[in-house]
Amino acid sequence: MESCPQELRSLYRAGRVIPFIGAGASMSFKWDFRGEEVTGPSWRELVDVACKIMKYPEPDLLRMRGSDLQILEYFRLTKGSFSPLTNWLVRRMDPSDGELADSTLHQTMASLDQCNLFYTTNYDDFIERSLRLCGREAVAITSEREMISNGNISQVVKYHGDFNRPEDMVLSERHYYRRMQFDGPLDWKLRSDLLNRVLLFIGYSFNDMNVALLFELINAALDTLPDSVSGKRAYIISHNPSDFEFKLFERRNVTVIPTYGDDRTAATAKVLQEMSA
């Protein structure tokens, strides 16, 4: 049974929880795309599409030669840019307001009225759109010039860029190496935002390619900060976790909130509802 830790509920009521939202959120509901019912693509599907654009019908044959990040780096070198891939993403990631309003997870996240700051590695605009559908003013932040100090406006920090700034989207091996330097404006903002707050990871799995990068950054940042009042720094909602996940997340100083059952989305939404109750 899902159960939100009491300390996380207290932190939420104090306005000290920052949701950090991954691809699982965009994969949690369906919408119509050219007559087909789709969800947000997994990373594997994104790479498969890149291979098809390059006229490689068997993506797994390329995977025998290199990693997914290296395949996307090869895509950039072959095509000259990521435009063919990002254009496909923009066309696909366009549910109507009605379809987005039917997303249980997005509407639950948008109803977290004690959270005015959200981080995401997703490129889409589902979070900020969901906030606006709930009557909340929201702004997407992808660069220093977009950073604001108005506490009445919800901030959605697009940690890996978004469609409005395709040149800053983190997609390839080269992008990730550059991102791992942790010295850009968004990294400085994250370090500042973490002071006396905790992160709640939503929509990530342990084998998500972003997880290792994010946790490395968080641990690097937190090692230089004073002890938090809460004694915690990060939580992750993990579905049907094994001892494997528990142990390795614990090694990364992340507290696992386990959920169980066949419906990952409903279980995740229930934890968030418990937190905000």
HELIX and SHEET records of a PDB file:
HELIX    1   1 GLN A    6  ARG A   13  1                                   8    
HELIX    2   2 ALA A   23  SER A   26  1                                   4    
HELIX    3   3 TRP A   43  ILE A   53  1                                  11    
HELIX    4   4 PRO A   59  ARG A   63  1                                   5    
HELIX    5   5 ASP A   68  LYS A   79  1                                  12    
HELIX    6   6 SER A   83  ARG A   92  1                                  10    
HELIX    7   7 ASP A   97  ALA A  101  1                                   5    
HELIX    8   8 THR A  104  ALA A  110  1                                   7    
HELIX    9   9 PHE A  126  LEU A  133  1                                   8    
HELIX   10  10 GLU A  144  GLU A  146  5                                   3    
HELIX   11  11 PRO A  166  ASP A  168  5                                   3    
HELIX   12  12 GLU A  173  ARG A  179  1                                   7    
HELIX   13  13 PRO A  185  ASP A  193  1                                   9    
HELIX   14  14 MET A  209  LEU A  222  1                                  14    
HELIX   15  15 ASP A  243  ARG A  251  1                                   9    
HELIX   16  16 ARG A  264  SER A  276  1                                  13    
SHEET    1   A 7 ALA A 138  ILE A 141  0                                        
SHEET    2   A 7 SER A 154  LYS A 158  1                                        
SHEET    3   A 7 LEU A 117  THR A 120  1                                        
SHEET    4   A 7 VAL A  17  ILE A  21  1                                        
SHEET    5   A 7 VAL A 198  ILE A 202  1                                        
SHEET    6   A 7 ALA A 234  HIS A 239  1                                        
SHEET    7   A 7 THR A 255  THR A 259  1                                        
SHEET    1   B 2 TRP A  31  PHE A  33  0                                        
SHEET    2   B 2 GLU A  36  VAL A  38 -1                                        
END                                                                             
